[in-house]
Amino acid sequence: MVTHPFHPLFGRRLEVLAVRPHGRGPLYVCDGGALGGVGLPEAATDRGPEPAERPLTFAALAELAAVIVELGASVDGEAER
């Protein structure tokens, strides 16, 4: 079922035709009827994780902080060359 609130097929159950690897999780290729094949990331379906109460969870902020640290280390390493 499409659970992303802004997706045009929100609330519809679609037949899954294939599952492909994609970024942070699977991409479900579904039969979108008149739209043809529709690719949906797992997070946009009922197969993905439950939506957080708040958009920014502790886990999301911790992941962002780790990325920022890595980017800073990468930039510092480039400056030393």
MARDREN-215993 format. One record per residue: residue number from 0; x negated, y negated, z of N, C-alpha, C, CB in turn. Coordinates in nm, 2 decimals. Each point is the difference from the previous one (the first is absolute). Glycine has a CB too. Layout:
BEGIN
[atom NUM, [X, Y, Z], [X, Y, Z], [X, Y, Z], [X, Y, Z]]
...
# end
This chain:
BEGIN
[atom 0, [-0.08, 0.12, 0.00], [0.08, -0.12, 0.00], [-0.09, -0.12, 0.00], [0.19, 0.12, 0.12]]
[atom 1, [-0.15, -0.22, -0.20], [-0.08, -0.13, -0.01], [0.04, -0.08, 0.12], [-0.01, 0.00, -0.25]]
[atom 2, [-0.08, -0.04, 0.34], [0.02, -0.07, 0.12], [-0.05, -0.14, 0.00], [0.00, 0.21, 0.12]]
[atom 3, [-0.08, -0.25, -0.22], [-0.05, -0.14, -0.01], [0.12, -0.09, -0.03], [-0.23, 0.08, -0.08]]
[atom 4, [0.25, -0.18, 0.17], [0.12, -0.08, -0.01], [0.01, -0.09, -0.13], [0.00, 0.00, 0.25]]
[atom 5, [-0.12, -0.03, -0.31], [0.00, -0.08, -0.12], [0.00, 0.08, -0.13], [-0.11, -0.18, 0.13]]
[atom 6, [0.10, 0.31, -0.12], [0.00, 0.08, -0.12], [0.14, 0.01, -0.07], [-0.20, 0.13, 0.10]]
[atom 7, [0.20, -0.14, -0.23], [0.14, 0.00, -0.07], [0.07, 0.13, 0.02], [-0.09, -0.16, -0.16]]
[atom 8, [0.02, 0.27, 0.20], [0.07, 0.13, 0.02], [0.02, 0.03, 0.15], [-0.10, 0.08, -0.21]]
[atom 9, [0.09, -0.19, 0.29], [0.01, 0.02, 0.15], [0.13, 0.08, 0.04], [-0.13, -0.22, 0.03]]
[atom 10, [0.11, 0.32, 0.05], [0.11, 0.08, 0.05], [0.03, 0.12, -0.09], [0.09, -0.21, 0.10]]
[atom 11, [-0.15, 0.22, -0.21], [0.03, 0.11, -0.09], [-0.09, 0.12, 0.02], [0.08, -0.16, -0.17]]
[atom 12, [-0.03, 0.28, 0.15], [-0.08, 0.12, 0.01], [-0.04, 0.03, -0.15], [0.12, 0.09, 0.21]]
[atom 13, [-0.25, -0.07, -0.23], [-0.05, 0.03, -0.13], [-0.07, 0.13, 0.00], [-0.03, -0.24, -0.04]]
[atom 14, [0.03, 0.31, -0.08], [-0.06, 0.12, -0.02], [-0.15, -0.02, -0.01], [0.20, 0.10, -0.11]]
[atom 15, [-0.29, -0.03, 0.18], [-0.14, -0.02, -0.01], [-0.05, 0.09, -0.11], [-0.02, -0.05, 0.25]]
[atom 16, [-0.04, -0.01, -0.35], [-0.05, 0.08, -0.11], [-0.15, 0.04, 0.02], [0.16, -0.13, -0.15]]
[atom 17, [-0.24, 0.05, 0.22], [-0.14, 0.03, 0.02], [-0.05, -0.08, 0.12], [-0.03, 0.05, -0.25]]
[atom 18, [-0.07, 0.00, 0.31], [-0.07, -0.07, 0.11], [-0.15, -0.02, -0.04], [0.16, 0.10, 0.18]]
[atom 19, [-0.20, -0.23, -0.18], [-0.14, -0.03, -0.04], [-0.07, -0.07, 0.12], [0.07, -0.01, -0.25]]
[atom 20, [-0.20, 0.03, 0.26], [-0.08, -0.08, 0.10], [0.00, -0.15, -0.04], [-0.14, 0.20, 0.05]]
[atom 21, [0.15, -0.28, 0.06], [0.01, -0.14, -0.03], [-0.04, -0.08, 0.12], [0.18, 0.03, -0.17]]
[atom 22, [-0.29, -0.10, 0.17], [-0.04, -0.09, 0.11], [0.01, 0.06, 0.13], [0.07, -0.18, -0.13]]
[atom 23, [0.02, 0.14, 0.22], [0.01, 0.04, 0.13], [0.09, 0.12, 0.02], [-0.04, -0.23, 0.07]]
[atom 24, [0.10, 0.28, -0.17], [0.09, 0.12, 0.01], [0.05, 0.04, -0.13], [0.06, -0.07, 0.23]]
[atom 25, [0.03, 0.17, -0.24], [0.05, 0.05, -0.12], [0.09, -0.11, -0.08], [-0.02, 0.23, 0.10]]
[atom 26, [0.02, -0.21, -0.23], [0.09, -0.08, -0.08], [0.10, 0.10, -0.06], [-0.18, -0.18, -0.06]]
[atom 27, [0.31, 0.16, 0.09], [0.10, 0.09, -0.05], [0.05, -0.06, -0.13], [0.07, 0.07, 0.24]]
[atom 28, [-0.08, 0.01, -0.34], [0.05, -0.03, -0.14], [0.14, 0.06, 0.00], [-0.23, -0.01, -0.11]]
[atom 29, [0.33, -0.08, 0.10], [0.14, 0.05, 0.01], [0.08, -0.04, -0.13], [-0.01, -0.03, 0.25]]
[atom 30, [0.12, 0.10, -0.26], [0.10, -0.02, -0.11], [0.08, -0.12, 0.04], [0.01, 0.24, -0.07]]
[atom 31, [-0.03, -0.36, 0.01], [0.07, -0.12, 0.03], [0.12, -0.02, -0.09], [-0.21, -0.10, 0.08]]
[atom 32, [0.26, 0.20, -0.14], [0.12, -0.01, -0.09], [-0.03, -0.09, -0.12], [0.15, 0.03, 0.20]]
[atom 33, [-0.07, -0.14, -0.21], [-0.02, -0.09, -0.11], [-0.13, -0.07, 0.00], [0.25, -0.03, 0.00]]
[atom 34, [-0.31, 0.02, 0.12], [-0.14, -0.06, 0.01], [-0.11, 0.09, -0.05], [0.09, -0.13, 0.19]]
[atom 35, [-0.06, 0.26, -0.21], [-0.10, 0.09, -0.04], [-0.08, 0.05, 0.12], [-0.02, -0.11, -0.22]]
[atom 36, [-0.10, 0.15, 0.20], [-0.09, 0.04, 0.11], [-0.04, -0.11, 0.09], [-0.08, 0.18, -0.14]]
[atom 37, [0.10, -0.16, 0.27], [-0.03, -0.11, 0.10], [-0.10, 0.05, 0.09], [0.23, -0.10, -0.02]]
[atom 38, [-0.34, 0.03, 0.04], [-0.10, 0.03, 0.10], [0.02, -0.07, 0.13], [-0.16, 0.04, -0.18]]
[atom 39, [0.17, 0.04, 0.29], [0.03, -0.06, 0.13], [-0.11, 0.04, 0.10], [0.25, 0.01, -0.05]]
[atom 40, [-0.32, -0.10, 0.11], [-0.09, 0.03, 0.11], [0.07, 0.06, 0.11], [-0.16, -0.18, -0.07]]
[atom 41, [0.10, 0.27, 0.15], [0.06, 0.07, 0.11], [0.07, -0.10, 0.10], [-0.17, 0.18, -0.03]]
[atom 42, [0.11, -0.29, 0.05], [0.05, -0.10, 0.10], [0.13, -0.06, -0.05], [-0.23, -0.05, 0.06]]
[atom 43, [0.27, 0.06, -0.18], [0.13, -0.05, -0.05], [0.11, 0.11, 0.00], [-0.13, -0.16, -0.14]]
[atom 44, [0.10, 0.27, 0.20], [0.10, 0.11, 0.00], [0.02, 0.05, 0.14], [-0.07, 0.07, -0.23]]
[atom 45, [0.17, 0.02, 0.25], [0.03, 0.05, 0.13], [-0.11, 0.11, 0.04], [0.24, -0.04, -0.04]]
[atom 46, [-0.33, 0.07, -0.05], [-0.11, 0.09, 0.03], [-0.12, -0.07, 0.07], [0.07, 0.14, -0.19]]
[atom 47, [-0.07, -0.27, 0.19], [-0.11, -0.08, 0.06], [0.03, -0.02, 0.15], [-0.04, -0.12, -0.22]]
[atom 48, [-0.05, 0.05, 0.28], [0.01, -0.02, 0.15], [0.12, -0.10, 0.03], [-0.25, 0.03, 0.02]]
[atom 49, [0.30, -0.01, 0.10], [0.11, -0.09, 0.04], [-0.05, -0.14, 0.00], [0.10, 0.18, 0.14]]
[atom 50, [-0.02, -0.28, -0.18], [-0.04, -0.14, 0.00], [-0.03, -0.04, 0.14], [0.13, -0.05, -0.21]]
[atom 51, [-0.23, -0.04, 0.23], [-0.03, -0.05, 0.13], [0.10, -0.10, 0.04], [-0.24, 0.03, -0.04]]
[atom 52, [0.26, -0.05, 0.18], [0.09, -0.10, 0.05], [-0.04, -0.14, -0.05], [0.05, 0.15, 0.20]]
[atom 53, [-0.18, -0.17, -0.20], [-0.06, -0.13, -0.04], [-0.09, 0.03, -0.12], [0.02, -0.09, 0.24]]
[atom 54, [-0.03, -0.01, -0.32], [-0.08, 0.01, -0.12], [-0.15, 0.03, 0.03], [0.16, -0.15, -0.12]]
[atom 55, [-0.21, 0.09, 0.23], [-0.14, 0.01, 0.03], [-0.01, 0.09, 0.13], [-0.06, -0.22, -0.11]]
[atom 56, [0.03, 0.34, 0.09], [-0.02, 0.09, 0.11], [-0.15, -0.01, 0.05], [0.18, 0.16, -0.09]]
[atom 57, [-0.20, -0.10, 0.21], [-0.14, 0.00, 0.05], [-0.09, 0.08, -0.09], [0.09, -0.02, 0.23]]
[atom 58, [-0.04, 0.13, -0.28], [-0.08, 0.08, -0.09], [-0.04, -0.08, -0.13], [0.11, 0.21, 0.09]]
[atom 59, [-0.01, -0.28, -0.15], [-0.03, -0.08, -0.12], [-0.10, -0.11, 0.03], [0.23, 0.05, -0.08]]
[atom 60, [-0.22, -0.11, 0.19], [-0.10, -0.11, 0.04], [-0.14, 0.06, 0.02], [0.19, -0.13, 0.10]]
[atom 61, [-0.19, 0.25, -0.03], [-0.13, 0.06, 0.02], [-0.07, 0.04, -0.13], [0.08, 0.09, 0.22]]
[atom 62, [0.00, -0.04, -0.32], [-0.05, 0.04, -0.13], [-0.05, -0.13, -0.07], [0.16, 0.20, -0.01]]
[atom 63, [-0.09, -0.31, 0.02], [-0.04, -0.12, -0.07], [-0.13, -0.05, 0.06], [0.24, -0.06, -0.04]]
[atom 64, [-0.25, 0.07, 0.18], [-0.12, -0.05, 0.06], [-0.12, 0.08, -0.04], [0.13, -0.07, 0.20]]
[atom 65, [-0.11, 0.20, -0.22], [-0.11, 0.09, -0.05], [-0.05, -0.04, -0.14], [0.09, 0.19, 0.15]]
[atom 66, [0.01, -0.22, -0.23], [-0.03, -0.04, -0.14], [-0.08, -0.14, 0.00], [0.21, 0.13, -0.09]]
[atom 67, [-0.16, -0.22, 0.17], [-0.07, -0.13, 0.01], [-0.14, 0.02, 0.05], [0.22, -0.11, 0.05]]
[atom 68, [-0.24, 0.19, 0.05], [-0.14, 0.03, 0.05], [-0.09, 0.06, -0.12], [0.09, 0.04, 0.24]]
[atom 69, [-0.03, 0.05, -0.31], [-0.08, 0.06, -0.11], [-0.03, -0.10, -0.11], [0.11, 0.22, 0.05]]
[atom 70, [-0.01, -0.30, -0.08], [-0.03, -0.11, -0.10], [-0.10, -0.09, 0.05], [0.23, 0.02, -0.08]]
[atom 71, [-0.23, -0.06, 0.20], [-0.10, -0.09, 0.06], [-0.14, 0.06, -0.01], [0.17, -0.10, 0.15]]
[atom 72, [-0.18, 0.23, -0.11], [-0.13, 0.07, -0.01], [-0.05, 0.01, -0.14], [0.07, 0.13, 0.20]]
[atom 73, [0.03, -0.11, -0.29], [-0.04, 0.01, -0.15], [-0.05, -0.13, -0.05], [0.17, 0.17, -0.03]]
[atom 74, [-0.11, -0.28, 0.07], [-0.04, -0.14, -0.04], [-0.14, -0.03, 0.06], [0.24, -0.07, -0.02]]
[atom 75, [-0.25, 0.10, 0.15], [-0.13, -0.02, 0.07], [-0.11, 0.08, -0.07], [0.12, -0.04, 0.22]]
[atom 76, [-0.10, 0.16, -0.26], [-0.10, 0.08, -0.06], [-0.04, -0.06, -0.14], [0.09, 0.20, 0.12]]
[atom 77, [0.01, -0.25, -0.19], [-0.03, -0.06, -0.13], [-0.09, -0.13, 0.02], [0.22, 0.09, -0.09]]
[atom 78, [-0.19, -0.16, 0.20], [-0.07, -0.13, 0.02], [-0.15, 0.03, 0.03], [0.21, -0.11, 0.08]]
[atom 79, [-0.24, 0.22, -0.02], [-0.14, 0.03, 0.04], [-0.09, 0.04, -0.12], [0.09, 0.07, 0.22]]
[atom 80, [-0.03, -0.03, -0.33], [-0.08, 0.04, -0.12], [-0.07, -0.11, -0.06], [0.16, 0.17, -0.04]]
# end
